[in-house]
């Protein structure tokens, strides 16, 4: 295989991966039982941003729409997984969630970055641009 063919093959593979990722849902609800499949396994193919939140948490309710808006803009590159901490104590304990909102970014099955608290949209956007951007 010559160099030109190799470049062509790599481009085709990247395009296939993009098409595959574009069909992935942008926002998913995750629970203790589905976390392994929907977050850990899926993070091998796409960034998975996990939002640990609760219905009664006002900062969570402020951050949620910001995360959803940005996730929609990154469609195909990331998935936003929502974990309601009160209904999913097992996974919340496993990741030592003691303050919410807590956001963790997974790639290849591991937490690669995180932040706690309701950041303004500009900071959240900057955060994702640094980590998930091209």
Wavefront OBJ file of the C-alpha trace (Angstrom):
o trace
v 0.000 0.000 0.000
v 1.488 3.309 -0.989
v 1.386 6.469 1.130
v -1.563 7.945 -0.777
v -3.660 4.832 -0.201
v -2.837 4.890 3.511
v -3.958 8.503 3.804
v -7.153 7.678 1.908
v -7.855 4.694 4.195
v -7.345 6.788 7.341
v -9.719 9.456 6.031
v -12.351 6.846 5.252
v -12.012 5.386 8.755
v -12.357 8.857 10.328
v -15.453 9.568 8.227
v -17.007 6.235 9.231
v -16.351 6.990 12.890
v -17.909 10.472 12.553
v -21.019 9.052 10.903
v -21.264 6.388 13.611
v -20.895 9.006 16.370
v -23.452 11.340 14.784
v -26.103 8.673 15.285
v -25.348 8.529 19.019
v -27.897 10.209 21.276
v -26.767 13.556 22.674
v -28.480 13.288 26.071
v -29.196 10.073 27.948
v -30.534 9.204 31.373
v -28.253 6.805 33.235
v -28.857 4.774 36.376
v -26.901 2.401 38.593
v -27.733 -0.528 36.296
v -26.993 1.117 32.952
v -23.877 3.110 33.903
v -21.394 0.453 32.777
v -22.910 0.135 29.320
v -23.951 3.727 28.640
v -20.935 5.508 30.127
v -17.946 3.215 30.562
v -18.285 1.208 27.342
v -19.550 4.090 25.213
v -16.594 6.251 26.306
v -14.350 4.065 24.131
v -15.918 5.683 21.055
v -17.028 9.130 22.176
v -16.479 11.523 25.086
v -19.107 10.957 27.784
v -19.877 13.876 30.071
v -21.682 12.772 33.225
v -23.817 15.321 35.053
v -24.507 14.216 38.643
v -27.535 16.229 39.741
v -30.719 16.272 41.867
v -34.188 17.692 41.282
v -34.054 19.846 44.433
v -30.624 21.342 43.598
v -30.982 24.872 42.184
v -27.383 25.109 40.870
v -27.999 21.782 39.093
v -31.095 23.208 37.453
v -29.065 26.198 36.268
v -26.176 24.117 34.902
v -28.298 21.412 33.235
v -29.598 23.518 30.321
v -26.093 24.915 29.705
v -24.660 21.388 29.481
v -27.491 20.301 27.184
v -26.981 23.271 24.849
v -23.254 22.669 24.563
v -23.726 18.903 24.150
v -26.056 19.583 21.224
v -23.356 21.749 19.627
v -20.817 18.933 20.068
v -23.189 16.326 18.641
v -21.225 13.348 17.408
v -18.257 14.165 19.638
v -19.826 13.721 23.056
v -22.778 12.324 24.940
v -24.271 13.985 28.006
v -25.260 11.380 30.597
v -27.537 12.551 33.413
v -27.348 10.736 36.776
v -29.878 11.721 39.418
v -27.920 11.145 42.638
v -30.909 10.502 44.927
v -32.148 7.681 42.687
v -28.688 6.229 41.985
v -26.737 6.035 45.247
v -24.475 3.191 44.127
v -22.855 5.064 41.253
v -22.828 8.326 43.221
v -20.911 6.638 46.042
v -18.574 4.887 43.630
v -17.486 8.257 42.216
v -17.514 9.946 45.644
v -20.090 12.557 44.786
v -20.376 14.759 47.873
v -21.373 18.042 46.254
v -23.584 18.707 43.252
v -23.696 19.575 40.493
v -20.661 17.455 39.734
v -19.531 16.900 36.154
v -17.078 14.192 35.128
v -15.717 13.547 31.649
v -15.049 9.930 30.696
v -12.860 8.653 27.904
v -11.810 5.031 27.423
v -13.608 4.013 30.621
v -11.835 6.482 32.897
v -12.538 9.891 34.392
v -10.181 12.252 32.576
v -11.446 15.528 34.022
v -14.118 16.978 36.269
v -15.553 20.083 37.874
v -18.003 20.830 40.668
v -20.508 23.663 40.811
v -22.618 25.670 38.408
v -20.162 27.512 36.194
v -21.267 30.282 33.827
v -21.857 29.209 30.230
v -18.647 30.877 29.002
v -16.534 28.843 31.445
v -18.351 25.599 30.655
v -17.864 26.240 26.939
v -14.156 26.985 27.464
v -13.870 23.839 29.584
v -15.291 21.659 26.784
v -13.375 23.433 24.023
v -10.100 22.535 25.782
v -10.987 18.905 26.414
v -13.358 17.760 23.692
v -12.566 20.141 20.826
v -10.833 18.922 17.701
l 1 2 3 4 5 6 7 8 9 10 11 12 13 14 15 16 17 18 19 20 21 22 23 24 25 26 27 28 29 30 31 32 33 34 35 36 37 38 39 40 41 42 43 44 45 46 47 48 49 50 51 52 53 54 55 56 57 58 59 60 61 62 63 64 65 66 67 68 69 70 71 72 73 74 75 76 77 78 79 80 81 82 83 84 85 86 87 88 89 90 91 92 93 94 95 96 97 98 99 100 101 102 103 104 105 106 107 108 109 110 111 112 113 114 115 116 117 118 119 120 121 122 123 124 125 126 127 128 129 130 131 132 133 134
